[in-house]
Amino acid sequence: MNVYCGIDWAERHHDVALVDQAGTLLAKRRITDDAAGYRVLLELLTEYGDTPEDPIPVAIETSHGLLVAALRTGTRRIYAVNPLSAARYRDRHGVSRKKSDPGDALVLANILRTDMHAHRPLPADSDLARAITVLARAQQDAVWHRQQLVNQVRSLLKAFYPAALDAFQGKQYGLARPEARTVLTTAPTPARAAKLSLPQFQAALRRAGRVRGIEAEARRLKEVFRGDYARQPQAVENAMGRQLAALLVQLDAACRAANELAEAVEESFREHPDAEILLSFPGLGVQLGARVLAEIGDDRDRFADARGLKAYAGSAPITRASGRKRFVGRRFIKNDRLITAGFLWAFAALTSSPGADAHYRRRREAGDWHAQAQRHLFNRLLGQLYHCLQARQHFDEQHAFTPFPAELAAAA
């Protein structure tokens, strides 16, 4: 007898429903969101025929959390159903728009009973791949948070401290540089910065970790901070200095978090067997390669072919055709993290792969604007990555980008 399980996920409790092939409700239960509740759920599944060889499939409206981790033990297939999709299925069972948690669990169980073939189970990624996913996403979030704080600091400095913008804005990493943060912490107002002596600037640069050109940089900073700039009234300037000091504390923490997570990502990524293949591709370094691996996983059966991976990433176009109307455009439903990494990957590949650069230029000459050409290049690189991962091969420039006849003639 085929049995299907649906779980309505909530913060403190979960409703469970089990149905058979005919849609008959076999059991329903409310469990707590703790280890005891998870044990009750697993015992309920075992009672209705769940075995390691033939586990009961489960539909739930989330793909993460301790409950999902408990269900993913063994070979059980877990289907993460989008809540919007579940809401559409609910309308099939009644038009009154009534809703209850046990009823939603029953709807999820019936989704598997009738349309399991139309839904994909969670990928069977390794524990290391899932750990890389956690770290890579956390590091990316930390970088975004750091940039948000840098933008706030820049906006504040523009309002009362333009000398600081002139001192650090043109440097690599700008206001996120350790030197910029240390100097601004030492002198959070223009008045205090103008009073700093050359040895004090040198000491601040050493505290920031600088080891070369300290004296020349200190002289440059002293000259900039003692320049002629407009100033706020003293009381307002002091208040803004307090605000800047508070923002710098947050920025320091965000920079440390991003750096520490980057080290953790590199350590975990290099342990993965797919790391060497990913790093063989032009434009992919450790952090960007880890982000790509984090989103595609290492389950080789997750995508039926390269087209499925490209559609998941959003690099492949989508066609909408109805009657005499036909439109081919970019995808809006996609993995946003993967497409973001893809644009960075394609841009970096332009300077490290002659074939990628030639492909991009051909697309531009054909009329594509910059983002279209980049997306097209990412689409091609993604297809090559799929092949290399399946065949366990490293990237080969000669096979990846075969020269066009015109390019061969020009080379001759």
Disulfide bonds with the S-S distance in Angstrom:
none
